[in-house]
Amino acid sequence: MGTSSGDSQITPEALRQLPPVNAVLEHDELAAVRQLRGRELVVRAVRAAIGEARLSLQNGQYAAVDAPSLARRAREIVLGTRPLLRPVINATGILLHTGLGRAPLAEEAVEAVAAVARGYCNLEFELEGGERGRRTSGIARLLRELTGAEAATVVNNNAGATVLALRVLAAGREVIVSRGQLVEIGGSFRLPEILEVSGARLREVGTTNKTRLSDYERAIGPETAAILRVHHSNFRIVGFTEEAPLDGLAQLAHDRGLAMIDDIGSGALAPGQPPGVGDEPLVSEGITAGADLVLFSGDKLLGGPQCGILVGTAVVIGRIEADPLMRALRVGKMTLAALETTLGLIRDGANDAGGVPLWNMLSIPLPQLEARARRLVDVLRDELGLNASIVTSESFIGGGSVPVQPIPTVAVSVGPPFPTAPDSEGAWARALRIGDPPVVPRVQRGTVLFDLRTVAEREETSLLDAIRRTCHDRKPESSAKDTKTARAK
Ligand SMILES: *Cc1c(COP(=O)(O)O)cnc(C)c1O
C-alpha cells in the first residue's frame, strides 16, 4: 500500500484493496460450500460479495474488504442465510440492555437449553406414572425453596404476569395504586394501560411523592378487589417522600378481604444478590410481609431467560394457573430449562466464575478490567495506529433496573480511524454495528467507547478482528503519530 493521501475519504484507497475473486474463492471459509454446491455457484457469490463491498465504499460507507470477511459473506449468499437474529458484542457497558436481549445465560443454562431443544423432554409428562403432568410443577418446587412462598408459577414475562394477576384477581373491579407508582418501563409497559387490558379498573390514590396507608384505606369500597404495589424500577423520587409500608398494606388488604399484589420488577432472591446491588426489593420480603402475590422478571437481576415469575399463596397461584390466559402466556421448554439451571446456580451459591454471567460481570474487579483494556489499547495503537486510551467510566445495569447506581468501570476510548470525515465517530460506530460480528459501542464526545465489563473475555479476539476490519485502509505499519501527521497535511 502506498503512502496515505492524507484526505479522509474512505473510498479510493479501500477500493484498491478489494481482493481479486480468486483470492476470496480459495479461502478456507469457502472450502465446504465449494464441495457442496460447486465452484460455479460460489464464484457468482464471491463476485456478488465483492460487488456489495464496492457499492458500499462508493457510497462513502465502510465495508470489510479483507478476504476472510468477503468469503464469509459469499458463503452466506450461497447458503441464502444470514441469520436475522445474530450474536452481538455488547461494548455499551449496559448489562441488561433490553435491545440486546438482556441477561446472557450461564454456560450450564445454555447446555440445558440445547439438551431439551435437540429432542423430546418431560415437559408435561410424569415419567413415573406415564401420565400427563404440569409443565411448571418442577420449577415451582425450586421457586418455593428459594423464596419461601407456598406456590409459584412462570409465564412469558413480567408484563404478562401482571396482566394475568390483575385479570384473575380483579377483572371488572377496582385496583388501588399509589400515584407515585404509576410507572412506565421500557416504553411499552405503562401501568395504567396494563390495568386496562387486564379488565381491572385503576383507582389512583395519594400524590406523586407521598401516599399514606390512610389514602388506601379511604379508597376501599365495594368495588375494590386488590391493592397493587409497583416498584419504581427505573426512577427514584427523592426529597420529601412517603410510601405506605408493604406489611401495613397487606394487613389492610386482608382485613378488608382484598388481594395484595407486589410487582417488584426485578427483585433479588436474597440480600447481596446479585453482588454490589443494593436497594432492590427482596422476593422473600414481599412474601413475609403478607403479599398474596409477588411478581418479577427472570431476565433482569436474576440473570436468567426472559420470563415472568409469580410466587404467592397456594390459593391465588391455583386460581391463576386455572385461567385460560395462563395457557396463552405459557413458557416453552427452553425457557424452563434455562430458568431451572439459573436458579440452581443461585441456590448453590455459584457467584464466582462459571456462575451467572450477569453476576460475574457486576463483580469484575477494576484492576482486571484495566489489564484487559491495556491489552486492547496496545494492539489498537501499535498495530492499527489508532488513538486509543484507557478511561474510567460508568457501567449501568439497565433493563429498567437500579437507575441510580452507576458501576465504576474501565473503558477503552478510541478516536475514529478517519477522524476528519463528517460525524466520523458516528460513522465508525455504524460500521462496527453492521460488521461481522456486530459490535455495539458507546459514542461519546468525538470518540467511541468500548466498556469491557459487558464484553466477555472469550469475545475479545472477535472484537479486535471486528475493529480491524473497519480500519481497512489504514497502514498497519504506521504508528499513531505518523498517521496523525499524514492526515493533518
Ligand atoms: C421490568 C418491569 C416490568 C416488566 O417486566 P418484563 O419482564 O420486562 O415484562 C414490570 N414491572 C416492573 C416494576 C418492572 O420493573
The ligand as an SDF file (V2000), in Angstrom:
LIG
                    3D

 15 15  0  0  0  0  0  0  0  0999 V2000
  -39.4140   -4.5290   34.1280 C   0  0  0  0  0  0  0  0  0  0  0  0
  -40.6610   -4.4100   34.8660 C   0  0  0  0  0  0  0  0  0  0  0  0
  -41.8390   -4.9660   34.3690 C   0  0  0  0  0  0  0  0  0  0  0  0
  -41.9000   -5.6710   33.0640 C   0  0  0  0  0  0  0  0  0  0  0  0
  -41.1910   -6.8670   33.1130 O   0  0  0  0  0  0  0  0  0  0  0  0
  -40.8290   -7.6700   31.7620 P   0  0  0  0  0  0  0  0  0  0  0  0
  -40.2740   -8.9520   32.2470 O   0  0  0  0  0  0  0  0  0  0  0  0
  -39.8670   -6.8210   31.0190 O   0  0  0  0  0  0  0  0  0  0  0  0
  -42.1170   -7.8470   31.0210 O   0  0  0  0  0  0  0  0  0  0  0  0
  -42.9860   -4.8390   35.1380 C   0  0  0  0  0  0  0  0  0  0  0  0
  -42.9780   -4.1710   36.3020 N   0  0  0  0  0  0  0  0  0  0  0  0
  -41.8550   -3.6190   36.8060 C   0  0  0  0  0  0  0  0  0  0  0  0
  -41.9270   -2.8840   38.1080 C   0  0  0  0  0  0  0  0  0  0  0  0
  -40.6590   -3.7220   36.1090 C   0  0  0  0  0  0  0  0  0  0  0  0
  -39.5320   -3.1780   36.6100 O   0  0  0  0  0  0  0  0  0  0  0  0
  1  2  1  0
  2  3  1  0
  2 14  2  0
  3  4  1  0
  3 10  2  0
  4  5  1  0
  5  6  1  0
  6  7  2  0
  6  8  1  0
  6  9  1  0
 10 11  1  0
 11 12  2  0
 12 13  1  0
 12 14  1  0
 14 15  1  0
M  END
$$$$
